[in-house]
Amino acid sequence: MRIKELATAAAVPADTIRHYERAGLLAPPPRGDNGYREYRSADVERLRFIRHCRELDMSLDEVRELLQFLDHPRPDCSAADAVVRNHLAHVRERLAALRRLEKQLVRLVGACSHPRPQERCGIVLALQSADAAPRRRKPAARGVHS
């Protein structure tokens, strides 16, 4: 099958397929005499797997680790479990950061109860104050995220 057919079957854009090939998640397929890529049904399944991982917001590195697990089966699934557990921890960190962000934004919205002249805008005044301005936290380092 050609790339357009693969894209339809796997529900991903053709450009994404090319990107995954460059990233090493999908092996470049053989080309026919006409120069077109020729994909197999196994490529559809692999792309669906990648798409599901990406829908879970996994990084390409995390997907690559899970694909390694699929490509080279092991007696136990601890490697796959570790990838997902680490990803879950990262998601929880992001959720906590989003909750903090939400609280800060609620406070800013509360600083502006009714229209005022620009120089007395509660939001602008709060953002100019070092105490009220949101503090940027450095993101936690993740060894498996790209």
N, C-alpha and C positions, 0 to 999 in steps of 0.2 A: 504494500500500500504506500501511497505517496504521503508527503507531509500534511497536506490539507485533509486527507482522509484520517490520518492519525490524530490530527488536531481535533477533528469532529468526534472521533471515537473516544478520545481521552478527555474531552471537554477542556482543552487548554489551547491558547493561541499558538500558531506556528512559530512566532517569534520566541515564545517561551520554550518551545521544544529546542530551538537552535541554542538558546541561552543555556539550557540544561546540558546540551551536548558540549558546549564550550566549558561548562563548569565541571564536566566529568561525571555527571549524574546519569547520563544516558550515553551509551556508546554510539559513536558516529556509525550510521548504517552503511552497508555497501551501496554503491551507486550502480544504476543500470547503465546500459550502453548510451542512453540518452542523457546521462549525467544526473538524473533525478535520484534522490534518496529513496531507498526501498526498505520500508519498515515491516516488522513482523507483529503478530498478535502479542508476543511477549513484551514488545515495546509499549503497547497499549496498557497492559497491566502495570508495568513499571511506572509509566507516566501517571496512571491513576493513583498509585501508591504515593508518588512524589506530591501530587496535587493534594491528597488527603493530609499529608504531613504539613504542607504549606498552609492549608486551611486551618491547621492547629497552630499556625504562626511559628513553626519550627524553622530554624536557620538552615541554610544550605549545608553547613557543616554537620548539623544534627541529622539532616536527611541522609547525608553521605554516610554517616556512621550506621544508621539503620539499614541502608542499602548494603553496606558491607556485611552486616549481620545476615541479610537475606542471601547475599551472594556466596557467603562462606558460613554455612550453618555450623553451629556449635552445640555441644551437649546440653547447655542450659541457656536461658535467655537473659542472664544477668546484665549483659552489655546493653541490650535493648532497654531493659528496665532502668538502667542507670541514665541513659539518654533522656528517657521520658521523665524520670524523677527530677533530674537537673532542670529540664525545661519547665516542669511544674513549679519548681522553686523560683525560677526566673519570672514566670507569669504571676506568681503571688507577690513577688517584689514589685513588679510593675503595677499590680492592682493597689498595693499599699501606697505607692507613689501617686497614683491617680486619685485615690481617696484624699490624700494630703492636698493635691492640686484642687480638687473639688471644694474643699473647705476654704482654701485661700480665695477661690473665685466667688464663693458664696459671700465671704466677707467683703470682697470688692463690690459686688452687686449691692450689698447692704449699705455701702458707703454712699450710695447715690439713690436716695429715696424719692427725689423729685428733681425736675430740671432746674439747673442753676446756671449762672454765668460761668463761662469756661474757667476763669481763674479760681472759682470756688468749687469746681467739680470734685466730688468726693472720691471718685475713682482715680483721677489724676493725682490728687493730693496724697491718697493712700499709696500709690505707686511711687511717688517721689520720696516718701518716708522710708528710711532704711528698715524700720521695724515692721512695716506692713508689706513691704515688697516681698514677693515670693523668692525664696532662696533656692538656688540651683544646687541640686545634689549631684555628685558624680555618679554615673551609672555603675552598678556593680560589675566587676570584670567577669566575663564569661569565656571560658576557654573554648567553647564549642560553637560560638555564634559568629556569623559573618555579616 
